[in-house]
Amino acid sequence: MTRPYIFCHMQTSLDGKIIGNYMETPEGRAGSDWFYELAFGTNAHYKHQGWLSGRTTTDDNFTHYKKPNLPKNPPQVPDGDFIVPTRHTKYYISIDPSGKLGWETNTLTYRDTEAHVVEVLTDRASNAYKAFLREKQISYVLAGKSSLDAGLALEKLRDLFNLQLVMLGGGGVLNWSFIEQGLCDEVSVVISPAADGAAESPSLFETKAGLSGDAPVAFELQGAETNSSGAVWLRYLVKK
Ligand SMILES: NC(=O)c1ccc[n+]([C@@H]2O[C@H](COP(=O)([O-])OP(=O)(O)OC[C@H]3O[C@@H](n4cnc5c(N)ncnc54)[C@H](OP(=O)(O)O)[C@@H]3O)[C@@H](O)[C@H]2O)c1
């Protein structure tokens, strides 16, 4: 299969949580800064062309659970994918199988990184939602009928956008579903020496009923580094 090389890059607490109050500590902030430098900084270790996020991560960080402003009497959109030419060199790819996200523009800014938005939909997304994305000039690709065909989505990112190195950027549900399907090559984690113990916060990897199961996966250590904040950066290959 021709797909991009996929590395999962995440920041966690000492107990493997990917969100929570620990992020507000000096140690948590230093971990976030290192996480950003490694994948988005001027001398980034990973020079990727785009990053993938789950629908919940996009809602938490960018679309804030707004309902999409769907057109009242949308035209029937043409079949297939919708690709918008862009001057941006980075893509933000959102896994949104049924078309829920209330985008307002076709770009986003994460710290000092600007990216063009690409939606990955299944056939569950409505004609009105696709018309809404077209109005906003947001690119979308279709991958799967009622459930996501993640392999096809990645092939399309390679073939239609020429993406060769893509970051799998969370949350835990998205990460695990890709790892479980053998669609992730490498895992990179910045662990901050901080925790908050919140039981409900998602972890680095999360199963979700209907999307993934708990078959074990093993990893092969590639590197371990520390920095002055006490954070640890671990890199692993995913054992196939
Ligand atoms: N620390 C970090 O580095 C980091 C990075 C990213 C995110 N986060 C945090 O992680 C939290 C969210 O994580 P999460 O695990 O709850 O959610 P998530 O992975 O962001 O999103 C899960 C949702 O994405 C869609 N999805 C993901 N994989 C899919 C698949 N294989 N097939 C079909 N649909 C799929 C589904 O959307 P539908 O529900 O619409 O079907 C699913 O419910 C947020 O608070 C975010 O801020 C932290």
The ligand as a Tripos MOL2 file, in Angstrom:
@<TRIPOS>MOLECULE
LIG
   48    52     1     0     0
SMALL
NO_CHARGES

@<TRIPOS>ATOM
      1 N1         -1.5030   15.7050   24.7260 N.am      1 LIG1
      2 C1         -1.5480   15.6620   23.4160 C.2       1 LIG1
      3 O1         -0.4920   15.5890   22.7450 O.2       1 LIG1
      4 C2         -2.8870   15.6790   22.7280 C.ar      1 LIG1
      5 C3         -2.9300   15.6070   21.3250 C.ar      1 LIG1
      6 C4         -4.1820   15.5440   20.7130 C.ar      1 LIG1
      7 C5         -5.3430   15.5560   21.4690 C.ar      1 LIG1
      8 N2         -5.2800   15.6640   22.8040 N.ar      1 LIG1
      9 C6         -6.5240   15.6700   23.6130 C.3       1 LIG1
     10 O2         -7.1930   14.4160   23.4670 O.3       1 LIG1
     11 C7         -8.5660   14.6000   23.7830 C.3       1 LIG1
     12 C8         -9.4770   13.8170   22.8280 C.3       1 LIG1
     13 O3         -9.0540   12.4930   22.7200 O.3       1 LIG1
     14 P1        -10.1040   11.2810   22.4510 P.3       1 LIG1
     15 O4         -9.3030   10.0540   22.4570 O.co2     1 LIG1
     16 O5        -11.2240   11.4360   23.4260 O.co2     1 LIG1
     17 O6        -10.7510   11.5870   21.0200 O.3       1 LIG1
     18 P2        -10.1630   11.7270   19.5180 P.3       1 LIG1
     19 O7         -9.2930   10.5720   19.1820 O.co2     1 LIG1
     20 O8         -9.6270   13.1040   19.3300 O.co2     1 LIG1
     21 O9        -11.5250   11.6710   18.6750 O.3       1 LIG1
     22 C9        -12.3200   10.5200   18.6840 C.3       1 LIG1
     23 C10       -13.3650   10.6600   17.6060 C.3       1 LIG1
     24 O10       -12.7380   10.7980   16.3140 O.3       1 LIG1
     25 C11       -13.4000    9.9750   15.3550 C.3       1 LIG1
     26 N3        -12.5170    8.8290   15.0760 N.ar      1 LIG1
     27 C12       -11.2730    8.6160   15.5500 C.ar      1 LIG1
     28 N4        -10.7470    7.4800   15.0390 N.ar      1 LIG1
     29 C13       -11.6720    6.9650   14.2250 C.ar      1 LIG1
     30 C14       -11.7400    5.7880   13.4230 C.ar      1 LIG1
     31 N5        -10.7100    4.9340   13.3410 N.pl3     1 LIG1
     32 N6        -12.8740    5.5390   12.7410 N.ar      1 LIG1
     33 C15       -13.9010    6.4030   12.8100 C.ar      1 LIG1
     34 N7        -13.9170    7.5340   13.5690 N.ar      1 LIG1
     35 C16       -12.8070    7.8010   14.2610 C.ar      1 LIG1
     36 C17       -14.7250    9.5710   16.0220 C.3       1 LIG1
     37 O11       -15.6020   10.6670   15.8160 O.3       1 LIG1
     38 P3        -17.2100   10.6450   15.9810 P.3       1 LIG1
     39 O12       -17.4150   10.6220   17.4730 O.co2     1 LIG1
     40 O13       -17.6550   11.9070   15.3580 O.co2     1 LIG1
     41 O14       -17.6940    9.4000   15.3080 O.co2     1 LIG1
     42 C18       -14.2630    9.4440   17.4760 C.3       1 LIG1
     43 O15       -15.3090    9.4660   18.4260 O.3       1 LIG1
     44 C19        -8.8290   16.0930   23.6770 C.3       1 LIG1
     45 O16        -9.0710   16.5900   24.9750 O.3       1 LIG1
     46 C20        -7.5460   16.6600   23.1050 C.3       1 LIG1
     47 O17        -7.2800   17.9760   23.5180 O.3       1 LIG1
     48 C21        -4.0750   15.7250   23.4630 C.ar      1 LIG1
@<TRIPOS>BOND
     1     1     2 1
     2     2     3 2
     3     2     4 1
     4     4     5 ar
     5     4    48 ar
     6     5     6 ar
     7     6     7 ar
     8     7     8 ar
     9     8     9 1
    10     8    48 ar
    11     9    10 1
    12     9    46 1
    13    10    11 1
    14    11    12 1
    15    11    44 1
    16    12    13 1
    17    13    14 1
    18    14    15 2
    19    14    16 1
    20    14    17 1
    21    17    18 1
    22    18    19 2
    23    18    20 1
    24    18    21 1
    25    21    22 1
    26    22    23 1
    27    23    24 1
    28    23    42 1
    29    24    25 1
    30    25    26 1
    31    25    36 1
    32    26    27 ar
    33    26    35 ar
    34    27    28 ar
    35    28    29 ar
    36    29    30 ar
    37    29    35 ar
    38    30    31 1
    39    30    32 ar
    40    32    33 ar
    41    33    34 ar
    42    34    35 ar
    43    36    37 1
    44    36    42 1
    45    37    38 1
    46    38    39 2
    47    38    40 1
    48    38    41 1
    49    42    43 1
    50    44    45 1
    51    44    46 1
    52    46    47 1
@<TRIPOS>SUBSTRUCTURE
     1 LIG1         1 GROUP 0 **** ****
